[in-house]
Amino acid sequence: MGVLNLTPDSFHEASRVNSTDSAVSRAVAMVEEGADWIDIGGESTRPGAASVAADEELARVVPVVSAVREALPETCISIDTRRAAVALKALDAGADMVNDVSALSDPEMSSLIAEQGCPVCLMHMQGTPGNMQDAPSYRDVVDDVRSSLGETVSALEDLGVAPNKIIGDPGIGFGKTLEHNLSLLSSGRDVIPDDRMSLMWGVSRKSMFAHLLGRESTDDRLAGTLGVAAKAKEMGVDIIRVHDVAEHADLFAAMGALR
């Protein structure tokens, strides 16, 4: 899954695009490099980020979803949003899936997913982007994340959403310390509350590599990112969300050849 950030403040500056034309060009390039999914987002959820007004988020993402769908009719598109109103407009414009980092905090999102019949990715986050890294704390991070995701999954199932349309994301860096992140990654599919669900990892260039490797600049975190990605398949990961599609595609191709 290639990341397409339509924000002026996403944490990795090189991932930002600021026009529909440049967004389409980036999306086409990522698909040519090997992306199966393009994940389009119009609100930064980096630690400390402020919320974006709904009208602004809609103005950023809907034209791009429509243009990417026209340019790439066979490519899967996900809309990265916490708002049901934005998700609906993006799905109408051609998105296939909702990627919600708040795991359906919007009370309208669950019914929207059920009505639309689309896949959904539920990411665990402790707190909000504005405060999630203040003092994250868990009794047992793997059990707590699995339990939290399980409650949301159960609510969706009650609305008729099949588990095989639900993707779980442990939320690396979203209300977690380095130790929490490493425990969640090491747990693989144990963090997923239902075996019929898929698992997604999003570790690309995140701050865990500043704490783990001393790489303060996001520009210096590709090697660490690839090191984690190399473990993804054996840990049961189905989708990996990345900024650097070509490098990950090469990694997986080389590893596949050795297997």
N, C-alpha and C positions, 0 to 999 in steps of 0.2 A: 504494500500500500504506500503510494507516494504522497507526501504531504504538500498541500498547496495552500499557503497562508496568505490571505487577503487582508492582512493587518499591518499597521505601521510599527507595531511593538512586539511582535513575536520574538521569543527569546533567541532564536538563531537568525541573525540578520540576513544571511544569505538565502534563507528560504522565503523571504517576503516578495510578493509581487504587487504592483500598484495599478494595474490596468487589466481590462478584459483581454486585450490582445496578448499581453505578456503572460497572463495566466493560461491562456489556451496554448501558447507556444511551449510553456513549461510542462503542461499536462501532456502534450503530444510527445515531447522529448522523453518524459518519464515512461510513457507507454512503450516507446521505441527501445528504451533501455531495459524494459522487462517488468514494468508495473502492471499488476492485474487490477488494482483499485487506485482511484484518485480520491483523496480525502480533502474536501474543500471546507475551509473554516474562515469565518469573518470576525471572530472574537478571540483575542489572546487569553489563554488560561494559564500563563506562566505564573510562578509564585509572585504575589504582590500585585497582580494585574487588576485594574478596575473594570467593572462591568461596562459593556458597550450598549448604547440604546438600541432597542429592537429595530427601529427604522434604519439606523445606520448599518446594523448587521445585515438586514434584508437587502439594502442597497449594494452592499459589498458582494454578497454571495449569489443572489438569484440570477443576475445577468451572466455571471461566470458559469454557474451550473448549466444554464441554457446553452451557452456558447460551447462549453466543453462537450456537452451531450451531442450537439450538432457536429462538432469536429471528430468526435470519437464515439460513434453510435454503438459500438460493441463493448466498450469499456465500462466496467462497474464504477459507479460514483457514489461516494458517501458524503453526507453533509454533517459536518462537525458543529453541533449546536446544542445548547441547553434549553432552547425555547421551542415549544410546540408550533407556534405561529411561523417561525422561520423554517422549521422542518417541513411543515405542510407546503409552503411556497416552493421550497427546494425540491421536494418530491414531485410537485406539479411541473417543475421546470425540467425534470429528467433525472433527479437523483434516485438511486436504488435502495439506499440504506441510511439509517440515522445512527450517527456515532455521538453518543451523549456522555460527556465526561462527568456529568452529575448523576448518572444512573436514574434518570426520569424524575428529577426534582420538581420539574414543572408538572403540576397536577393534571394538565391536559395531555401530557405526552403519552401516557400509557394507553389511553383510549385511542389516540391518534395512530399509534403503532398497530393496535388491534384492527382498527378500521381500514388502514391502508394495506395491511398484510405484508408489510415490508420487513426485512431483517433489521435488527437493532443491535448495536454494541453498547453494553453497559460497563462503564468504567467506575471503579471505586475511588472516591475522593473523601478524605476526612477534612471537613470544613469547606471553605470556599477558596478560590484562587487568592483572594486578598489576605486570608489568614491561615491557610492550610499548613504552612511551614513554621508557624510560630512555636508550637510545642507538640508535635505529633506523638501520640501515646496509644499503645494497644496492650491488652492482656496477653494475647498471642496473635501476632499480625496475620498469619495465614488463616487461622480459625476465624478471626474477626472479619477479615475481608470476605472469606467464603460465606459466612453467615449473613453479612450485609447484602452481598450479591444475591444470596438465596432468597431473601425476603422480596427483593424486586422481581426476581424470576417467578416466584410463586404468584405474585400479584398479576404478572403478565399471563401466566398460564390460566389463571382464573378468568381472564378475559378472552381466552381461546388462542393465545399465541403459542405456537409449537416451540419446544426447546431447541429444535434444530435451526430455528430462525434467530436464536439469541446467541450473541458472542460476549464472552466475559473478558474484561481487561482489568488486571490487578491495580492499575493506576500508579505505575512507577513514578516517584517524584511528586505525587499529589497527596500531601499530608503524610510523608514517610521520611524517616532518616535513612542514611546509607545502609544501616543494619537491617531495617525493615525491607528496603528494596532488595537486598541480597537474599533475604529469607524468602520473599515472594518469588523471585526468579528461580531460586533453587527448588521451590516447591512444584514448579511445572504445573501440571493439570490438577494437582491437589487443591488449588485455590478455586477451581470451578465447582459450583454446587450440583451440577447435573452433567453426567458423562455425555449426554446428547448435544450439549452446547459446544461451540467452538471457543478457542482461546486466542486472544490477540495480545501481543507485546508492543509497547511503545517506549523504547529506551533511547531513541536516536538523539545523540549529542546532549543528553540531559545532565543536570548538575551532579548526579551521582559520580560522574567521571571527574569532576573537580575534586570531590571528596576522596574518591578512590585512587586517582592517578595524579592529582595536583594540576589538572588541565583547566585553568580558569576560563580561557577563551573557548567558546563553542566551536571555533574553527579548528581547534586542536583535539577534538574528541572523537574523530572518526575511527581511529584504531580501537579505542575502547568499545565503541559502539559495535564494531564488527566482531570483536571478541565475544561479546554477549550474544550477538546474532548467530555466531557459529554453534552455539548450544541450543538454538531454538527448536530445531527439528527433533532432536532426541528428547527434548522436554515436552513435546506434544503440542507445540505452537502451530496454529493454523494460518494466522495472518501476522505479519510483522510490519509495523508502521514506521517508515523511514524517510529521511530527507535525501539520502544518497542512493538512488535506485540502482545505478549502474554498478557501483561497488558491491552492493549486496547481491545483485544478480550474478556477478562474477564469483563472489564467495560461494554462493549456493551451487553454482554450476561446477566449480572446482571440487567442492566437497562431495557432490553427487557423483562425479566421475570416480573419485576414490572409493566411494561405497560400492 
